[in-house]
Amino acid sequence: MELAVGASEATIKSLLTKLGSLLAEQYALARGVRSDIQFINDELASMQAFLSNLGNSTDDHDDQTKDWMKQVRDVSYDIEDCVDDFTNGLRPDPQRDDWRSKARGFLYEIWTLSRRRSIAAQIADLKQRAQHVGERRGRYGVRDPNPGSGKSGLDGYTTAEHQEITRRLIGIQRPVGVDIAELEKWIKSPEKKRSVISIYGFGGVGKTTAAMALYRSCGVHFTCRAMVTVSHHTDPDVVLREILRQVKMQVKDQQVQNSTVNTSEKKNPAAAAPPRMLSRLSQFRLYCRNQDKDGKASGKERQLIIDDLLKHLRKNRYLLLIDDVWSSSMWQTILNCLPENDENSRIIVTTRFEAVAKTSHLDHDHFHQMDPLSVKYAEHLFNTSLSECRDAQSSKTSQSDQVPPRVWKMCGGLPLPIVTMAGLMASNKLMKREEWNKVCEALFPDEQVCHKPEEFMRIINYCYSALPSDLKTCSLYFSIFPKGRSISKKRLIRRWIAEGFVSEKQGLSVDDVAETCFNQLIKRQIIRPVQNSTDGKVKSCQVHDMVLEYIITKAAEENFVTVVGGQWSIPTRSSKVRRMSLHSSDSKHARKAYGMNLSHVRSLTLFGSLEQQRFKSFKTGIVQVLDLEGCSGFKAKHASVSDICKMTLLKYLSLRGTDISVLPPNIGGLKYLETLDIRQTEVEELPKTVVLLERISNILGGDKRTRKALKLPKEMKKGAMKTLRVLSGIEITEESTAVSNLHELTGLKKLAIYKLHKSDHDDLLSSIQYLGGYSLKTLVIDDESSEFHDKLGKMSTPPVYLNALELSGKLCNFPSWITKLRDIVKLTLSATLLGPENLECLRDLKTLFSLTFSVHATKHDPDIAAILHKNKSDYGGEIFFPPGGFANLKLFRIFTPILPSLNFSEGSMPGLERLALCFKLLEGLHGVEKLKSLHDVILTVDGEAGSTTQSIINDLKEAKEAAKSNYVLDIKENSVMN
């Protein structure tokens, strides 16, 4: 019941903040109500302190304590409902300085008399309930936690200590104890026909890690690649659609159109398929016709997917990874739709079940059973994971002498328990050897070991019990997201803040505390990073499905999140839904959701389509988090658009990736809104009422890849939106006066301008200089004309405290002040500055982690092309990298149509781990083997690459194989440069 403490304490913490605000505001209250609110506030504060002590106690909670904690949670929820109704239904008293204001106030009190009396009655009843819950603790013997019985360092962590983590690039790890080289032989075998390898074994044994390493190391040999994660209830058409989406990004339509197909093949791609393939297509078509119509793809739509897959895969050598298949019938259906060919195509499938692995034994030439690690490899994995989990500061002192072998031996050679225990130990440096022995004995008495997934849950349960209460609450939040979903860090922490799970602590802002919690969960191996940003910080994460199953079970027990249409069907213990996550958008699950009591929903997350959704089923006035990221069916005239503005307590609104094109004009009424995310939508301009958002912290718009931008309102009054911290993806127009007030946003940390019109931008220049002396850490400017960049380069007082700088467009002159950026971590410059002289200026930036030279693919400016050709001519068509410099550079990227010859000398870029080049024409790449720290070389080639470029790439492949270099060479073909 440890998680109950965290969830209940977080609820009370959020509620106390609301009660404090309520008491601070001057509302017209019925007699005695203010004292009742004060009593409730004080009572809940005492309960929170008691719950905190319970969470820090090692005592097991008896049934009475568990029941009392449930009562505390329930009364807290009901008080929160009442407070939100109060806030939503009444407004603070106006300042009555003249007779008109006094008259309006008097009429307002008469008009709201009935409402205020009703609220007064509710508050009086809740006061009595809170009092009874407090008295019941003593009456039924809920024991006080033993003083000084804290968890010996399991519970505490210093926020400032863990705020900063080592910046690193995330790559696919080589699995420990697995002979990947043997599996690679099968992938690279000369056998022409398509074949399948099945990797099977029970959960936590390392199947996905092995399959990913195989997929990554051999991917360079294939024209098309795709990877997809499956779950219990995944529809085959969803898997096929995802494969097709990934393949389409790699294969040019022109290649398909030029394929030698006869007329009948064009009309019916199946006509050219082998006879056995025809029977398989027939099987799948029959399957399509027999499916129900509850929001699933129709038979016609599925047939289009099949035909499209045939068109893109039949003539290409493809590699597919289908991870975690649960059903034999589903796997057979998917396999039947993947075309056979004689192009050496390979399919990797992972599953927990041997029966699933051997479903189609005629097509499966290879089976690989994953066994637990030997003692030797288990110890190696534990020590490696322990070292990686430690932060840079703690790694200076060895912890190995405090680690009894029993810790990793009890994990039975299963990689997932091993790395989980390593994360626990890395986070608890104060525990002694004998204490860890006691932990092991409690989990697995008498030298027992973990043999199966069910026993692993003991380890997960202990690790969660050891979390501080705020981390427990943040962990429960992962139950909102579907299995296998990559979760954005920023999306997650902004939602935590909106929910009130984190607050300012130890002098750090709420954003910093939220990021600290995220870093702690990674360090403790609760979540695993899957993608990094170019600044070396984690960009997105995943939760292992076994850990997620545990989290979802606990979240359901606590009525923390209600999941509909998810991987696991777990009933909640309450009829009141507080947070809803709808994983499936078909009509069946929509009916199930709307059959629940939704009048208490505070957080709503939808995945899929909005066509079956009805916001009117919710009590819109109390919704605080609305996340519709990636949903379809969100047209401008959809009723949901107007419903959003009725959510007057909304704090977090994400419409990212939806098909909405216009925001409602009255969005300014959302006075509590903190985050507005409308990136990758058709919204081109913010309504003028957006300046009325009193608490807005993040406005995120435009599209980073296409540089589509979001226009600010033409007029922005002085003092508007002073709470802004992030303003991203905007367009500065000539007629807008908003830029003249930018200097007032002294709390602004990030300013990203994707489009800049030709005009006199002296106001913008002065604002950047002014904000550079306050909080501004990230600056992004795309200038197509070069006029503003020229002025920016001549600034007398540049923003020297920047951590990240991106200057794109027509950048002709190198801004000399860049060399003074002593805190710069991430630097992106236009490829028009690529040249030996400018690289020489940058080589002494000691904090620089990533360096990028780029020209956006969506822009075909002849002037930029001319500059690129001139630069190439000036430095003789070759860029030489001398020894030394770039001491901490880990990532070096160049994205340009014409890439000159690059020559790396011995000792150049000594710490470089990843080299990423995107081009149409490559003239040479030499000395890569001299980059001693290099892990990855990623080459993205435009599909129209010429014979010279292809010849250079082939030489690179052969040179790598001959030298047996340790780095991974990853070559991608793409019709559009990213």
Secondary structure, DSSP 8 states (H G I E B T S, - for coil): -HHHHHHHHHHHHHHHHHHHHHHHS-----TTHHHHHHHHHHHHHHHHHHHHHHHH--S---HHHHHHHHHHHHHHHHHHHHHHHHHHH--------SHHHHHHHHHHHHHTHHHHHHHHHHHHHHHHHHHHHHHHHHHTT-----TT---TTSS---HHHHHS-----------TT--HHHHHHHHT----S-EEEEEE-STTSSHHHHHHHHHHHHGGG-SEEEEEE--TT--HHHHHHHHHHHHHTTS-HHHHHTS---HHHHH-GGGGS-HHHHHHHHHHHHHHHHS--SSS--HHHHHHHHHHHHHHHTTS-EEEEEEEE--HHHHHHHHHTS---SS--EEEEEES-HHHHTTTTTTEEEEEE-----HHHHHHHHHHHHHHHS-TTGGGS--GGG--THHHHTTTT-HHHHHHHHHHHHT-TT--HHHHHHHHHHHS-TT----SHHHHHHHHHHHHHTS-HHHHHHHHGGGGS-TT--EEHHHHHHHHHHHT----BTTB-HHHHHHHHHHHHHHTTSSEEEEE-TTSSEEEEE--HHHHHHHHHHHHHTT--EEES-SS----S-SB-SEEEE---SHHHHHHHHTSB-TT--EEEE-SBSTT--GGGS-GGG--EEE-TT-B---TT-HHHHHHTT-TT--EEE-TTS------GGGGG-TT--EEE-TTSS--B--GGGGG-TT--EEE-SBTTTTB-EE--S---TTTTTT-SEEEEEEE-SS--GGGGGGG-TT--EEEEEEE-SS--HHHHHHHHHHTTTT--EEEEEESSSHHHHHHHT-SS--TT-SEEEEEES--S--GGGGG-TT--EEEEEGGG-SHHHHHHHTT-TT--EEEEE--TT---HHHHHHHHHHHHHTTTEEEE-SB--TT--EEEEE-SEE-EEEE-TTBSTT--EEEEEESEE--EE-GGG-TT--EEEEEEETT--HHHHHHHHHHHHHHHHHT-SSEEEEEEESS--
